[in-house]
Amino acid sequence: MEAIYTIFFLLLVLLAVGLVLSHYMTKRHTLGAARSPAEFGLDFEAVAFKSVDGLTLRGWWIPAEGSTRAVISLHGQGVSMDPDLPNVPPLHAAGFNVLMFDFRAHGRSAGKVSTVGYLERMDLLGAVEFLRQKGMHRIEVLGFSMGGIVAMLTTPVCEGIDAVVTDSGPAWIRHAMAVRGTELHAPAWISPFLAWLTFFATSLRLGVNLFEYEPVYWVARIAPRPILFIQGDKDQYVPRHDFEALYAAAGQGKEAWRVPGAGHCVMAQLYPAEFQQRIVEFFNQNL
């Protein structure tokens, strides 16, 4: 009987640890340094729209006169849309309307829970509906890190998205979380288990099996719509074997730009002209 009590106690401790880690994973992220499209000479409108589950999301609508093509820019975890502003002028100059917004529980948008992809699908679906109401006939998505995850999880269930670029989107969220754990000084030997435990506890809290919502399991369903993977070959969150698995899982219409020596989500900073040119050419060639 004592052994049973000991096992029960250990399970309770593990569950408590998992719940603590889950709340850390899903916490709200406040707005950092605020910027504005006006810094780049862009006319814009501050907009608010609803996610499909009713949360108010706030962002910028940057119109291109006479165009019915739009790009939705999706930021990474823990930040806001602001750092991605330098990528907008080339898209706008190429004739794309651009919609930027803060995900739920980030920056200016409502919400208290961030899930690194699962609930954020509702945000992207709301953004697509917002653009449809604005008369957009073709919609492309540009996602950075978590934004890439959201794009890969959402596009398979959204016919309104016509093409995807994912910059540094992980194949497995749990693998990226395990790396983040080691960065926060968790021993490397236990980080994968802690990531699994976090996923398990968050699944219990949300009432959904998050293990089924890894991008590598969904990316094949984007085809035949085109997808461009942008990846640094020194990305600590998406090591080579993870990226190769993700790329292999994707269907027809896939392309990849692998950047030697680059880390996570830094290609736009290291090679801004090539980064912008590749994105514009990819969207244009897939009209």
PAZA-625313 format. One record per atom (N, C-alpha, C, CB): x, y, z. Coordinates in steps of 0.05 Angstrom, whole numbers, padded with zeros to 5 digits, always signed. Each point is the difference from the previous one (the first is absolute). Glycine has a CB too. Layout:
residues N
XYZ...
//
This chain:
residues 287
+00017-00024+00000-00017+00024+00000+00017+00025+00000-00036-00025+00025+00059+00024-00010+00017+00024+00001+00011+00006-00028+00012-00011+00047-00006-00010-00063+00010+00005-00027-00021+00014-00017+00029-00041+00004-00054+00034-00001-00022+00012-00015-00002+00030+00007-00025-00044-00001+00027+00050+00027-00001+00028+00009+00024+00016-00012-00024-00014+00043+00047+00001-00043+00023+00013-00011-00003+00007-00029+00028-00024+00033-00038+00004-00048-00005+00004-00029-00020+00022-00004+00011-00048-00010-00033+00048+00026-00021+00020-00003+00011+00028+00006-00034-00035+00013+00051+00036+00008+00012+00026+00007+00018+00010-00023-00002-00012+00049+00018-00006-00060+00018+00008-00022-00016+00010-00025+00034-00033+00017-00056+00019-00022-00017+00009-00023-00012+00027+00005-00011-00047-00009+00003+00052+00034-00010+00027+00007+00021+00021-00003-00032-00021+00031+00056+00015-00023+00023+00019-00003+00005+00006-00030+00020-00017+00044-00020-00005-00060+00004+00004-00029-00022+00017-00012+00024-00044-00002-00048+00039+00010-00023+00015-00011+00003+00030+00008-00030-00041+00002+00038+00045+00023+00003+00028+00009+00022+00014-00015-00015-00014+00045+00037+00000-00050+00022+00011-00015-00009+00006-00029+00034-00025+00028-00049+00006-00039-00011+00004-00027-00018+00024-00002+00004-00048-00008-00021+00052+00028-00018+00023+00000+00015+00026+00002-00036-00029+00020+00056+00030-00003+00017+00024+00002+00012+00007-00026+00009-00010+00049+00003-00011-00062+00013+00005-00026-00021+00008-00021+00036-00033+00012-00059+00021-00011-00021+00006-00019-00009+00030+00003-00016-00048+00002+00013+00057+00022-00007+00028+00004+00022+00019-00010-00028-00013+00040+00053+00004-00037+00022+00016-00011-00001+00001-00030+00028-00012+00040-00034-00011-00052-00001-00002-00029-00023+00017-00012+00019-00046+00003-00041+00047+00011-00024+00013-00011-00005+00028+00011-00019-00045-00005+00039+00056+00019-00004+00026+00012-00004+00023-00021+00027-00016+00039-00038+00037-00030-00004+00024-00017+00027+00014-00004-00048+00005+00015+00052+00006-00039+00025+00015-00006-00007+00029-00005+00021-00041-00020-00009+00059+00035-00006+00028-00002+00015+00013-00024-00007+00002+00050-00003+00021-00057+00012+00015-00023+00028+00010+00007-00046+00013-00016+00065-00018-00001+00026+00011+00003+00003+00028-00013+00019-00047+00002+00003+00052-00015+00003+00026-00014-00019+00002-00023+00049+00000+00013-00066+00021-00012-00020+00004-00020+00011+00015-00024-00036+00000+00036+00027-00008-00060+00009+00014-00024-00026+00007-00016+00045-00025-00001-00041+00036-00023-00022+00008-00016+00008-00002-00030-00017+00030+00036-00002-00039-00053+00005+00000-00029+00008+00028-00011-00032-00038-00004+00024+00059+00019+00007+00027-00009+00030+00004-00001-00043+00017+00020+00058-00032-00004+00029+00002+00000+00012-00006-00028+00001-00013+00049-00016-00003-00064+00009-00009-00027-00016+00015-00022+00012-00045+00019-00025+00066-00012-00015+00016-00019-00025-00014-00011+00043+00021-00012-00054-00040+00027-00023-00015-00009-00026+00011+00012+00029-00041-00004-00049+00045-00013-00026+00006+00010-00012-00025+00012-00006+00037-00035-00008-00034+00057-00011-00024+00013-00024+00008+00016+00045-00021+00002-00060+00000+00006-00023+00004+00017+00003-00020+00024-00030+00015-00039+00027-00004+00063-00001-00018+00023-00027-00014+00000+00031+00030+00027-00031-00056-00026-00025-00016-00002-00003-00018+00023+00003+00003-00050-00028-00011+00054-00007-00021+00020-00020-00018-00014+00008+00031+00040-00004-00057-00035-00019-00020-00011-00001-00023+00020+00010+00013-00049-00028-00032+00044-00004-00022+00018+00013-00026-00010-00043+00022+00015+00055-00036+00003+00007-00028-00006-00026-00016-00003+00045+00004+00026-00044-00028-00037-00025-00014-00004-00012-00010+00026+00017-00014-00045-00002+00015+00067-00012-00006+00026-00005+00025+00017+00024-00044-00002-00024+00067-00011-00011+00024+00012+00019+00019+00014-00038-00027+00005+00064+00022-00005+00019+00019+00012+00006+00024-00018+00020-00039+00025-00016+00062-00013+00007+00023-00016+00030+00001-00005-00040+00025+00020+00046-00024-00046+00028+00001-00009+00005+00028-00012+00002-00050-00008+00021+00061+00013+00006+00027-00010+00025-00001-00017-00021+00020+00040+00021-00004-00062+00022+00000-00018+00000+00024-00018+00000-00049+00002+00014+00047-00025+00003+00021-00020-00009-00011-00027+00037+00022+00026-00053-00006-00040-00007-00006-00027+00015+00020-00017-00046-00018+00012+00064+00008-00030+00017+00017-00017-00009-00005-00029+00039-00002+00033-00056+00020-00044-00012-00006-00026+00019+00007-00024-00044+00009+00021+00041-00024-00042+00013+00005-00026-00022+00007-00020+00040-00031+00010-00041+00055-00019-00022+00010-00017-00004-00018-00024+00009+00047+00016-00035-00055-00020-00007-00015-00024+00006-00030+00001+00007+00041-00024+00004-00050+00046+00008-00029+00002-00020-00015+00016+00048+00013-00004-00054-00038-00004-00017-00018+00015+00017-00024+00010-00040+00014-00027+00066-00010+00029+00018-00021+00011+00010+00010+00027+00014-00016-00046-00013-00002+00065+00008+00008+00027+00019-00021+00012-00043+00025+00007+00061-00015+00009+00018-00017+00016-00007+00004+00030+00037+00001-00036-00040-00023+00050-00003+00002+00029+00026-00007+00013-00049-00013-00003+00060+00032+00019+00025-00005+00014-00005-00010+00028+00022+00037-00027-00009-00059+00034-00005-00013+00026+00026+00000+00016-00037-00029-00020+00036+00041+00044+00025+00003+00016+00006-00025+00016-00009+00049+00002+00032-00048+00012+00008-00022+00017-00010+00002+00028+00040-00003-00028-00034-00018+00044-00009-00001+00027+00014+00021+00018-00011-00049-00006-00005+00061+00023+00012+00018+00021+00006+00028-00010+00019-00040+00020-00025+00046-00045+00005+00026-00010-00027+00011-00011+00049-00010-00011-00047+00029-00008-00024+00011-00013+00006+00003-00029-00014+00025+00042-00004-00012-00056+00003+00004-00029+00022+00020-00006-00048-00010-00007+00055+00027+00026+00018+00023-00004+00027-00008-00012-00022+00022+00037+00037-00042-00027+00026-00006-00011+00000-00009-00030+00013-00013+00046-00036+00005-00056-00002-00009-00028-00006+00022-00020-00015-00043+00018+00013+00068-00008-00007+00022-00018+00020+00004-00023-00021+00021+00039+00047-00025-00035+00019+00004-00023-00005-00017-00024+00033+00013+00034-00048-00035-00031-00006-00018-00022-00023+00010-00017+00017-00037+00027-00032+00058-00018-00024+00008-00013+00005+00017-00025-00022-00002+00044+00039+00023-00043+00003+00017-00024+00004-00014-00026+00019+00033+00031-00002-00054-00033+00003-00014-00026-00026-00013-00009+00049-00007+00010-00064-00005+00009-00025-00012-00007-00020+00021-00011+00008-00036+00035-00009+00058-00021-00018+00021-00007+00008+00012-00028-00008+00011+00049+00034-00008-00053+00010+00011-00026-00006-00020-00023+00036+00025+00025-00038-00051-00019-00006-00020-00020-00030-00002-00005+00041-00025+00013-00057+00041+00001-00029+00000-00006-00016-00017+00019+00012+00008-00046-00001-00015+00069-00015-00016+00020-00012+00018+00021+00030-00040-00009-00055+00037+00015-00011+00010+00025+00013-00017+00023-00044+00016-00022+00048-00005+00045+00011-00015+00022-00017+00004+00025+00047+00005-00020-00053-00028+00033-00013+00000+00026+00019-00011+00021-00045-00006-00021+00051+00022+00041+00016-00008+00023-00018+00001+00025+00043+00016-00021-00039-00035+00039-00015+00002+00025+00015-00015+00022-00044+00003-00025+00037+00004+00050+00011-00015+00023-00018-00024+00006+00019+00043+00019-00006-00066-00016-00015-00024+00008-00014+00004+00027+00032-00028-00026-00051+00012+00032-00012+00000+00027+00021-00002+00022-00041-00022-00020+00035+00036+00042+00018+00000+00023+00028+00011-00007-00025-00039+00018+00026+00055-00039+00025+00014-00007-00006+00029-00006+00019-00042-00019-00002+00060+00029-00001+00028-00008-00026+00013+00004+00034-00010-00032-00046+00020+00010-00024+00017+00002-00026-00017+00000+00025+00036-00024-00023-00061+00018-00024-00017-00004-00009-00011+00027+00015-00012-00046-00041+00004+00047-00012-00011+00024+00009-00029+00004-00040+00031-00006+00032-00041+00029+00006-00028+00006+00021-00003+00022-00012-00011-00047+00009-00011+00062+00018-00006+00022+00017-00025-00005-00032+00023+00030+00025-00039-00050+00013-00026-00004+00012-00001-00028-00032-00022+00032+00058+00016-00034+00014-00004-00025+00008-00029-00001+00017+00047-00001-00022-00060-00022+00005-00029-00002+00020-00008-00021-00046-00006+00015+00061+00025-00027+00021-00006-00019-00011-00015-00025+00034-00001+00037-00059+00006-00043-00011-00011-00025-00028-00009+00000+00044-00013-00007-00052-00002+00027-00027-00012+00000-00022+00020-00001+00019-00039+00024-00021+00056-00004-00021+00020+00001+00005+00023-00020-00008-00011+00048+00033+00016-00054+00007+00021-00019-00011-00005-00028+00041+00009+00027-00048-00034-00033-00013-00006-00025-00026+00016-00003+00019-00046+00001-00033+00050+00021-00024+00016+00000+00005+00029-00007-00019-00030+00034+00043+00040-00027+00008+00027-00006+00004+00003-00031+00021+00005+00046-00006-00024-00057+00005+00002-00029-00026-00004-00016+00047-00018+00008-00064+00001+00001-00026-00003-00014-00016+00026+00001+00000-00049+00011+00001+00063+00012-00013+00025+00002+00012+00021-00019-00011-00011+00048+00038+00010-00050+00014+00019-00018-00008-00005-00029+00038+00002+00032-00041-00027-00040-00008-00007-00028-00028+00010-00005+00029-00040+00000-00047+00037+00019-00027+00010-00003-00001+00030-00002-00017-00039+00025+00034+00053-00009+00002+00029-00001+00008+00009-00028+00013+00001+00049+00007-00015-00061+00009+00007-00027-00022-00006-00021+00047-00009+00014-00061-00013-00011-00022-00006-00018-00020+00023+00000+00007-00049+00007-00013+00059+00016-00019+00022+00002+00010+00026-00013-00017-00020+00042+00044+00022-00044+00012+00022-00014+00003-00004-00030+00024+00010+00042-00035-00032-00052+00000-00005-00028+00026-00012-00011-00031+00037-00003+00048-00049+00020+00024-00012-00009-00006-00027-00014+00026+00023+00037-00015-00027-00061-00005-00024-00015+00022-00021+00002-00026+00028-00031+00050-00019+00040+00022-00019+00004+00014+00008+00025+00005-00008-00050+00000-00012+00067+00012+00004+00026+00024-00018+00004-00045+00014+00019+00068-00002-00013+00024-00015+00007+00007+00005+00029+00016+00002-00048-00001-00021+00059+00008+00002+00028+00030-00001+00003-00044-00021+00014+00055+00039+00002+00029+00000+00006+00002-00002+00030+00012+00029-00040-00002-00052+00049+00002-00005+00029+00028-00004+00010-00044-00021-00003+00050+00033+00026+00026-00001+00012-00001-00017+00026+00012+00045-00019+00004-00067+00020+00002-00017+00023-00028-00010+00009+00041+00025+00015-00052-00015+00007-00027-00008+00007-00020+00007-00022+00011+00006+00048-00007+00016-00061-00018+00007-00023+00001-00021-00021+00007+00048+00010+00017-00060-00015+00002-00022-00019-00016-00024+00009+00045+00017-00014-00044-00023+00040-00015-00022+00012-00030+00004-00006+00035-00007+00036-00044+00031-00030-00029+00007-00003-00008-00003-00030+00002+00031+00039+00016-00022-00057-00006-00002-00028-00003-00030-00009+00024+00043-00008-00005-00060+00018-00001-00028-00008-00023-00015+00013+00049+00002-00005-00058+00006+00028-00023-00013+00013-00027+00010-00011+00028-00006+00041-00029+00030-00051-00025+00013-00008-00006-00005-00030+00006+00034+00036+00014-00031-00053-00005-00002-00029-00014-00025-00008+00040+00028-00006-00034-00052+00017-00014-00024-00008-00030+00001+00004+00041-00024+00011-00051+00042+00008-00028+00001+00005-00012+00026-00010+00006-00029+00039+00009+00044-00055-00010+00026-00009+00006+00003-00030+00009+00020+00045-00031-00023-00061+00003+00002-00029+00007+00029-00009-00032-00038-00005+00028+00057+00023+00005+00028-00008+00029+00008-00001-00043+00009+00020+00061-00026-00011+00029+00005-00001+00011-00012-00025+00003+00002+00051+00011+00014-00067+00009-00010-00027+00029-00008-00001-00034+00029-00019+00051-00018+00037+00028-00007+00001+00012+00007+00027+00004+00008-00050+00017-00022+00057+00012+00003+00027+00030+00003-00002-00037-00027+00020+00048+00045-00005+00029+00001+00006+00003-00003+00030+00011+00030-00041+00005-00049+00049+00006-00004+00028+00030+00003+00005-00039-00031+00005+00046+00051+00012+00027+00006+00007+00006-00012+00028+00000+00042-00029+00015-00064+00029+00009-00012+00026-00023-00012+00015+00036+00033+00002-00057-00042-00015-00021-00014+00013+00009-00028+00008-00034+00027-00026+00032-00035+00051+00009-00027+00008-00017-00022-00011+00018+00021+00041-00006-00044-00043-00014-00025-00007-00016-00010+00024+00035-00011-00035-00021+00011+00058-00012-00009+00025+00003+00022+00020+00010-00049-00010-00033+00059+00021+00001+00021+00020+00014-00010+00025-00043+00019-00019+00038-00044+00026+00012-00011+00024+00031+00000-00001-00041-00028+00006+00051+00022-00030+00030+00000-00003+00011+00028+00005-00003-00038-00032-00011+00058+00021+00008+00028+00004-00002+00008+00030-00015+00011-00047-00006-00021+00060-00003+00006+00028+00022-00013+00017-00050+00003-00007+00058-00027-00001+00022-00013+00015+00026+00016-00002-00022-00044-00009+00027+00055-00015+00024+00017-00003-00003+00025+00017+00007-00017-00047-00031+00028+00047-00004+00024+00017+00004-00006+00029-00033+00017-00034+00026-00041+00042+00004-00009+00028+00030+00000+00007-00041-00027-00003+00057+00017-00015+00029+00000+00006+00011+00029+00001+00005-00045-00022-00016+00063+00006+00008+00028+00001-00007+00012+00027-00006+00004-00049-00016-00014+00062-00008+00009+00026+00013-00016+00022-00043+00015-00020+00064-00030+00013+00018-00014+00019-00012-00026+00010+00017+00044+00014-00036-00055-00027-00009-00028+00006+00021-00019-00011-00049+00013-00001+00056-00034+00015+00020-00020-00011-00010-00011-00027+00015-00011+00047+00004+00007-00065-00008-00009-00027-00013-00027+00001+00038+00026-00019-00031-00043+00038-00011-00027+00001-00029-00001+00008+00045-00016+00011-00054+00037+00003-00028+00000+00009-00018+00019-00016+00016-00012+00045-00004+00030-00061-00016+00020-00015-00021-00013-00018+00039+00030+00002-00033-00051-00017-00021-00012-00017-00024-00011+00016+00035-00012-00032-00029+00001+00056-00022-00009+00016-00017+00023+00011+00027-00040+00013-00013+00061-00005-00015+00024+00010-00017+00012-00022+00036+00009+00033-00026-00009-00057-00016+00010-00023-00025-00018-00004+00041+00019-00022-00037-00045+00024-00023-00019-00002-00020+00005+00022+00030-00034-00022-00020+00038+00046-00017+00004+00024-00015+00026-00004+00032-00025+00029-00020+00046-00039-00013+00025-00005-00023-00003-00020+00043+00024+00010-00037-00039-00031-00021-00005-00021-00023-00016+00013+00035+00000-00036-00029-00020+00052-00020-00016+00013-00018+00017+00018+00031-00040-00002-00019+00056+00019-00015+00016+00019-00017+00021-00015+00036-00007+00035-00025+00019-00056-00015+00020-00016-00023-00014-00014+00042+00028-00006-00038-00052-00004-00022-00015-00012-00023-00004+00020+00033-00023-00031-00026+00016+00056-00020-00003+00020-00015+00026+00005+00027-00036+00022-00012+00058-00021-00013+00026+00006-00018+00008-00023+00039+00014+00027-00031-00019-00052-00016+00009-00023-00021-00021-00009+00039+00027-00014-00036-00051+00024-00019-00021-00008+00004-00009-00029-00032+00019+00032+00057-00019-00041+00007-00008-00027+00027-00014+00000-00027+00039-00019+00031-00058+00000+00025-00014-00001+00019+00016-00017-00023-00044+00005+00040+00061+00007+00019+00017-00014+00021-00016-00015-00008+00035+00034+00012-00060-00026+00020-00016-00014-00007-00005-00029+00011-00021+00044-00037+00024-00050-00009-00003-00028+00005+00025-00017-00034-00033+00017+00041+00055-00004+00002+00026-00014+00029+00009-00002-00045+00012+00017+00061-00030-00027+00028+00006-00007+00001+00005-00030+00018-00028+00038-00004+00049-00048+00000+00007-00028+00007-00023-00019+00011+00046+00014+00007-00063-00006+00008-00022-00017-00023-00018-00008+00046+00002+00021-00067-00003-00004-00023-00017-00006-00020+00014-00018+00007-00022+00044-00005+00047-00048-00020+00016-00015+00010+00011-00026-00019+00011+00043+00045-00008-00046+00010+00015-00023-00006-00013-00027+00036+00016+00029-00039-00043-00030-00006-00013-00025-00027+00009-00011+00027-00040+00015-00045+00048+00002-00027+00006-00008-00002+00028-00012-00017-00030+00035+00039+00045-00036+00000+00026-00013+00000-00004-00031+00025+00020+00039-00012-00040-00049+00001-00005-00028-00028-00003-00012+00045-00023+00006-00049+00031-00031+00020+00009-00020+00007+00030+00002-00017-00036-00029+00007+00049+00050+00008+00028+00003+00030+00002+00007-00047+00012+00015+00061+00008-00026+00029+00001+00004+00008+00009+00027+00004+00010-00048+00019-00020+00057+00012+00008+00025+00030+00003-00003-00037-00023+00026+00048+00045-00015+00028+00006+00000+00011-00002+00028-00004+00029-00041+00023-00046+00046+00013-00002+00026+00026+00016-00001-00020-00046+00008+00023+00064+00012+00025+00015+00003+00012-00010+00026-00017+00041-00026+00042-00050+00025+00011-00013+00024+00030+00005+00002-00036-00034-00002+00046+00042+00025+00028+00001+00005+00011-00027+00008-00004+00048+00014+00026-00057-00025+00010-00027+00006+00013-00002+00028+00005-00007-00049-00004+00030+00063+00010-00001+00028-00022+00007+00020+00046+00012-00017-00071-00015+00008-00023+00006+00017-00001-00020+00023-00026+00019-00040+00029-00009+00065+00000-00017+00023-00027-00012+00006+00037+00027+00018-00059-00014-00027-00027-00010+00005-00010-00019-00021-00009+00042+00024+00022-00041-00047-00008-00018-00023+00026-00012-00011-00042+00028-00011+00053-00048+00024+00025-00012-00010-00005-00013-00028+00015-00008+00048+00007+00001-00061-00001-00010-00027-00019-00023-00003+00047+00015-00006-00046-00035+00023-00017-00024-00003-00030+00007+00003+00037-00029+00017-00043+00049+00000-00028+00009+00003-00009+00014-00026+00007+00005+00050+00010+00013-00060-00008+00013-00025-00003-00019-00023+00024+00041+00016-00006-00061-00018-00002-00019-00022-00026-00016+00003+00050-00003-00002-00058-00004+00026-00025-00014+00004-00024+00017-00008+00021-00026+00037-00020+00052-00030-00022+00018-00007-00001+00003-00031+00006+00025+00044+00016-00021-00056+00000+00004-00029-00009-00025-00015+00037+00033+00005-00028-00056+00005-00008-00025-00012-00031-00005+00002+00046-00019+00010-00057+00029+00012-00029-00004+00005-00017+00018-00018+00011-00012+00047+00000+00034-00056-00015+00019-00017-00006-00013-00027+00020+00040+00024-00042-00032-00036-00007-00010-00026+00011+00016-00023-00041-00018+00021+00029+00015-00045+00009+00014-00023-00003+00030+00003-00012-00040-00028+00028+00055+00014-00001+00029+00002+00019+00011+00021-00046-00002-00015+00063-00015+00027+00018+00009+00021+00026+00010-00011-00021-00033+00032+00032+00053-00019+00027+00010-00006+00014+00006+00026-00016+00020-00044+00042-00019+00043+00016+00006+00025+00023+00018-00007-00014-00044+00020+00019+00062-00001+00024+00017-00001+00015-00005+00027-00021+00036-00030+00042-00052+00028+00016-00007+00023+00024+00019+00001-00014-00048-00001+00018+00062+00024+00020+00021+00002+00023-00011+00017-00035+00036-00005+00059-00040-00007+00023-00010+00015+00008+00019+00023+00016-00023-00041-00011+00011+00064+00010+00015+00023-00020+00017+00015+00042+00000-00024-00067+00000+00015-00021+00018+00012-00014-00015+00022-00006+00024-00043-00001-00009+00064-00015-00010+00022-00030+00003-00003+00038+00010+00029-00052-00008-00007-00030+00000-00001-00011+00027-00007+00000-00035+00035-00014+00036-00058-00016+00024-00007+00017+00025-00004-00038-00020+00024+00062+00017-00036+00018+00023-00003+00005+00007-00029+00021-00012+00044-00033-00003-00063+00007+00004-00028-00007+00028-00010-00008-00049-00007-00015+00060+00017-00008+00027-00009+00020+00021+00010-00047-00015+00001+00061+00009+00021+00020+00019+00010+00027-00004-00014-00024+00001+00044+00031-00026-00050+00026-00006-00012+00001+00007-00029+00006-00036+00034-00028+00029-00048-00001+00004-00029-00026+00013-00008+00029-00041-00006-00033+00066+00014-00027+00012-00004-00008+00002-00029+00008+00026+00041+00010-00018-00059-00007+00003-00028-00008-00027-00013+00031+00039-00003-00015-00060+00008-00007-00026-00011-00025-00012+00013+00048-00008-00009-00051+00013+00035-00024-00010+00014-00025+00012-00013+00026-00005+00043-00026+00031-00046-00023+00014-00011-00005-00008-00029+00008+00038+00031+00013-00041-00046-00003-00007-00028-00012-00028-00003+00039+00029-00012-00029-00048+00028-00010-00027-00002-00030-00002+00007+00046-00016+00012-00054+00031+00008-00028-00001+00008-00018+00012-00022+00013+00003+00049-00006+00020-00059-00016+00013-00021-00001-00018-00024+00013+00046+00017+00010-00057-00026+00000-00017-00023-00017-00026+00004+00046+00018-00012-00044-00029+00036-00016-00024+00006-00029+00006-00002+00036-00017+00030-00046+00038-00018-00028+00007-00001-00009+00006-00028+00002+00017+00047+00015-00003-00062-00007+00008-00027+00000-00024-00020+00020+00045+00009-00002-00064-00005+00000-00022-00018-00022-00020+00005+00049+00005-00004-00063-00002+00027-00022-00018+00006-00027+00014-00001+00032-00026+00029-00034+00043-00048-00026+00013-00005-00021-00020-00009+00023+00042-00013
//
